[in-house]
Amino acid sequence: LWTSIVTVWESYGQESVLQPIWDYMRLHHSDTLRSPLFPVILSVSSYFVLCLPYLLCDLVGEKWPAVHRYKIQPCKLPTASMIRRCIGITLRNHIFLVFPAAVAQWAWRPPVPLPEKAPMLLELVGGVVGNLLLFDLQYFIWHLLHHKVRWLYVTFHAIHHEFSAPFVLATQCIGGWELVTVGFWTTLNPILLRCHILTAWAFMVAHVYVSVEDHCGYDFPWSSSRLIPFAIYGGPSKHDVHHQKPNTNFAPHFSHWDKMFGTHRTVQVSLHSQKEEPRCEEEMQG
């Protein structure tokens, strides 16, 4: 494996395979990319676009058996009132927190310089993974404290646990303090790790995707936890257990911190076998 990595690295040692793409972006969309508003627009638009497929799965529900069979808690589909509440909280956070922060950046922050050289492909991938690992540690500590200290839980984090069966719009059904904290780390970490600006943008999109996937409520064959070997990544099943048993699985993405601190739990028995038809009449949430 190491020999292959070195070979790839040396093959692209002179110029990154991303250079033509970066040159096009830099030369044709410079004003957009240099704007302080661009990372905000990229993050917000990625979130809503990535939510749509999972939201469609929930809206269709049992009428789409080929998809519904992968629902982790098949008897607990989100109701209209739950969807409206999450949309309302998300819009409130964006109107009163995200939008003012974006305007402040646009007004006071100078345009971002764009380096001529693109990052190496392995550099970009390594940067994204490194940022995810750093965020995983930060949020694990934050999350653990907000569950162990009752005042922190009730004041800031309880809103996210209104639903024992997470669904995609619950991803940002969070309080303002949590949204600000997550946004701060997402912005700061690429700076701490001295990442190329393209790597920082890739991390933002990747982080939005894995966050949405963690809360989607579906364990598809292409879920990250199934594609990444050795059970080092938690994915939607692990986070679903956290919403069923809130004192477990505090790390947002990976599994190593929970395993080290004894808070790791696997999928609960409520997750139905794909060969059986679930009985949902008495278990409907809402």
N, C-alpha and C positions, 0 to 999 in steps of 0.2 A: 504493500500500500504506500509506504513512504517513498519507494523508488518511483512509483507512478506519479505521486504528488510532485516530486522533484522534477521529473520529466516534463510534466505539464507546466510547472513554474518556469523552467528553462525555455520551453517552447514559446512562451509568451513574455520572455524576459525583456525583449526589445520594445514591444508595443502591446498594449492590452487589447484583447479582442473586443473590448467595450469602446475602444477609441473612436471608431467610425460613428457609433451611436451617440457618443458624448459630443463629438465634433458637430454633428447635425443639431443636437439639442442646444449646444452653446452658441452656434453661429446663427441659428434661425429663430430661437426662442429666448434669447438672452434676457430681454427686459422682463419676461414672465418669470424665468427661473431665478433672477436676481432679486425679485421682489420679496420683502419680508413676509408678505401674505402667502406666498406660494406653499410653504410647508403646512400652513393651516388649511388651505384649500385642499391640498393633497391628502391630508389626514382625514378631514371631514368627509370629502367626497368618496374616499376609499371605504370609509365606514358604511355609509348609506348604500353604496353599490354592493358591497360584500354581504350586507344584511338581506338584500332582496331575495336571493335564492332560498335561503333558509326560512324567511318569512312566508314565501310562497308554499313551501312544504307544510308549514303549520296551518296555513289557511285552507289548503286542500285536504289535509289530514287523512283520515281513513279512506277517503275516496281514491287515494293514490297508494294502494297496498305495496307496490314495489319500493316505494320510498318510506312509507310509514313503518315498515318492518324494521327499519334501523333507528326508530325513535327509542331513546334510552328509557323513558318512562311513557309508554304508549298511551296510557290512560289519562295522562295529564297534559292535554293540549291547552295552550293559552286562550283565554276567553277574550271577548271584545273589550271588556272593561280593563283587563290586564294590559292589552296592547295599547289602549288609549292612555293608560297611566304612564307606561314607559315612554311613549311618544311625548307626552306632556312634560315629563321630567327631563328628557333629552333636549327638547326644544328650549325649555327654561334654562338649562345649563349653557346651551349654545348662545342664547340671546343675552344672558346676563354675565357670562364668563368668557366663553370662547370668542364671541364677536368683539367685545371691548378689548380683550387682549390682542386680537388681530389688528384692530384699529390702532392701538398703542404701538405695536411693532411697526406698522406702516408709517406712522407719524414720526417716530423717534429713532428707529433703527435704519442705518444706511443700507443701500443695496448690497447684497452679498456678492463678494468676488467669486468668479468661476475659474478654477485652475484650468490650464490648457490640457494637462495630461489626465486621462481617465484612470481610475484605479484598476489594478490587475483583477482578473475575475476571482482568483482565490482570495485576494485582499478584500474584495467586496463581500464574498460569502463569509469569510472569517470575521469581518467587521460586524455583519448582521448577527452571526451566532454569538460573538462576544458581547454585543449590546443586549441581546436577549438573556444571556447568562447573568450579566450585571443587573439588569432589571429584575430578573427572577430573585436574586438575593435581596435587593432593595424592597421589593414588594412582599417577599416572604416575611421579613422583619416587620414591616408596616402592618401587614395582614394579621400576623400572629398577635401583635400588641393590641390591635383593634378588636380581637376576639377575646383576649385574656383580660383586658381592662374594661370593665362593664361600661364606665362612663364614655370611653371612646367608641365602644360598639353602639350604644344607644344613641349617642349624639351624631355620629358620622357614618357608621357602616351598616346599621340595621336596615336601612332602606333597600339595600341590595339583596337582602335575604327575605324579602316579602314573598318570594316564590321558591318553594321547595323543589320545583322542577324548572330549571332555567330554560329560557328560550332566547332567541337571538337578540331581541330588542332589550333584554335585561342586561346586555353587555354594558351599556352606558346608563342604566337605571341606577345611578349612584349619586351621592351627595356632592356638593360643590367642592368640599375639601379634598375628597378622593380624586375627583377629576383634575383639580389643580396639581395635586401631588403626582399623579400619573403623567400628566402633561409635562411637568417640570423634569422628571427623570427621562422621559422620552426625548426631550430637547437637550438636556445636559449630557447624557451618556455618550453620544457620538463626539461631543467636544472633549470629554475626559479621555476617551480612547483615541483622540486625534484622527478621526475618520475623514476620508474624502467626503465631500458634500453629497456626491451621488450615493455613497454607502449610507450616509445618514438618511437620505430619502428612502432608500430601499429598506432600511430598518423600520422606518415609520410605517410603511405599507405592510411589511411582514408582521410587525407587532399588531397592527389593526386586524390583520387576517387571523392570527393565532388567538387573539382575544375574542373575536367573533366566533371562531370555531369552538373555543372552550365553552361558550355559553349557548351554542346552537341547539343542544338537546338531541343531537343525532350522532351516532357512531358509524359513519360510513366506512366502506373498505378503504377509501383514500384518506381517511383521517390521519393527521400527523402522527398520532400515537401508534397507528398501525404501520406507517411507513418508516418510522425511526425505530431501529432495533434495540434490543436489550432492555426494553421497558424504562428507558431513561427519560421518556417524555410522557407527560400525563394525558393531555388532550381532553376532549369533551367528557369522556366517561369518568375520569378522575375528578373533574370539576363538578360534575353532576353529583357525585358522592359528597362533595363538600357542601352542596346546598341541601342534601338530605341529612348529613351529619356535620354541622358547621364547625366542630372542633377537630376536623381532619383536613388534610390536603390544602395547606395554606399557600404553597408555592403556586404561582399562576400557570406555569408551563411545565417545567421539568420536575423530576421526582426526587432528586438526590437530597435536597434539604429536608423534605418530609421524612425520608427514610432515615436520615441521620438523627433527627430529633424525635422519632417515634410517632409522628403524626400521619404517616402514610396509611391510606386505606384503599382497598380495591373496590371493584364494582359490587354494589349491593344485590341481594337476591331479587329486588323488585325489577331488575332489568330482565325483561322477558326473553325466553328462548325464541329464536326466529322460526322455529318449527311449530310453535304453539300460538293459538289465537288468544290474545289477552281478554280478560273479562273486565270491562271498564265501567259497568253500570253504576257501581257503588264507589268508584274511585276517582270520579271526575273532579278535577281541581277547579276551584273558582267560585 
